[in-house]
Amino acid sequence: MKDFPRWVLALAFFNLIPVLLSVFFLFGGIAPFGTSSHALVRLLLYVCANLLWLVPALTFFFGLDIYRRGWEKWGVLILALGNVLTVIDLLILILH
């Protein structure tokens, strides 16, 4: 972790919060995109709802890897995008 400045690690750490909240998305019955009476559509909506916590977790790894490879601006941009998605996740959980 010595390859990264502390502010980048702090920015990246915020992207791991949705992993702690994944239990609510997996088993909490949260349906931010609605529900359907059709089984296939219901499955696709469930997958989309779970992408809300999975994508920020993936931006943690992808953003730090891009930063480590030398593309600092792109790495920080990916981490910031993950932070925006984390805030959206928190808002969905609070407002649901």
Phi and psi in degrees as a GROMACS rama.xvg file:
@    title "Ramachandran Plot"
@    xaxis  label "Phi"
@    yaxis  label "Psi"
@TYPE xy
-72.629  -9.27757  LYS-2
-74.9269  -15.2858  ASP-3
-114.983  141.406  PHE-4
-67.448  158.429  PRO-5
-63.3997  -34.1694  ARG-6
-68.5772  -31.7194  TRP-7
-70.4552  -39.7008  VAL-8
-65.942  -37.0301  LEU-9
-66.46  -40.1514  ALA-10
-64.019  -38.8445  LEU-11
-73.7779  -35.8632  ALA-12
-60.838  -35.2852  PHE-13
-61.4784  -24.0958  PHE-14
-76.616  -11.4026  ASN-15
-89.4377  -9.01438  LEU-16
-59.9298  -40.4295  ILE-17
-61.3295  -23.0837  PRO-18
-65.8733  -37.6069  VAL-19
-68.3346  -29.2127  LEU-20
-89.8407  -0.178639  LEU-21
-62.1629  -26.5739  SER-22
-60.7497  -38.8586  VAL-23
-68.4139  -36.6815  PHE-24
-74.568  -36.4292  PHE-25
-75.5381  -45.4891  LEU-26
-121.845  -2.89578  PHE-27
-84.7828  -4.97974  GLY-28
75.0311  21.1628  GLY-29
-78.116  126.179  ILE-30
-127.777  79.7314  ALA-31
-68.692  -18.9604  PRO-32
-102.849  8.01267  PHE-33
93.9848  -174.934  GLY-34
-129.718  172.433  THR-35
-146.336  159.042  SER-36
-87.1106  -13.1382  SER-37
-88.975  135.615  HIS-38
-65.2389  -41.7643  ALA-39
-67.2003  -43.1935  LEU-40
-65.7569  -38.3384  VAL-41
-63.3617  -39.0813  ARG-42
-64.9251  -44.2962  LEU-43
-64.5435  -37.9269  LEU-44
-67.0622  -35.8665  LEU-45
-64.5165  -42.5895  TYR-46
-64.536  -43.347  VAL-47
-63.3387  -38.1697  CYS-48
-65.5901  -35.0269  ALA-49
-78.2561  -19.7943  ASN-50
-66.5595  -21.2465  LEU-51
-63.9807  -29.4175  LEU-52
-100.287  -24.5792  TRP-53
-75.7323  -39.6586  LEU-54
-64.2273  -45.6275  VAL-55
-61.7396  -34.4864  PRO-56
-65.8729  -37.8561  ALA-57
-70.4425  -32.2657  LEU-58
-66.7055  -26.242  THR-59
-58.4981  -53.6777  PHE-60
-70.9011  -44.2104  PHE-61
-67.1225  -42.4169  PHE-62
-65.0328  -42.1767  GLY-63
-68.2379  -35.2704  LEU-64
-66.9133  -43.5863  ASP-65
-63.8974  -40.8898  ILE-66
-62.3272  -42.6403  TYR-67
-66.15  -31.713  ARG-68
-76.8515  -6.24691  ARG-69
114.594  -8.0599  GLY-70
-96.4404  74.9667  TRP-71
-61.872  -44.5096  GLU-72
-63.7573  -41.683  LYS-73
-68.0213  -38.3414  TRP-74
-63.1347  -43.1818  GLY-75
-67.4332  -37.078  VAL-76
-63.7514  -42.0372  LEU-77
-66.0117  -41.5496  ILE-78
-65.2343  -38.1815  LEU-79
-66.9442  -37.7388  ALA-80
-62.6805  -40.4238  LEU-81
-62.9583  -35.4806  GLY-82
-66.04  -39.3336  ASN-83
-63.1931  -42.9696  VAL-84
-65.6432  -33.643  LEU-85
-65.184  -42.0061  THR-86
-63.785  -39.5338  VAL-87
-62.8373  -41.4926  ILE-88
-59.9254  -45.8691  ASP-89
-62.7078  -40.8227  LEU-90
-65.0251  -40.158  LEU-91
-62.6924  -42.5887  ILE-92
-68.5323  -37.8321  LEU-93
-71.5318  -41.6103  ILE-94
-83.9749  -10.7847  LEU-95
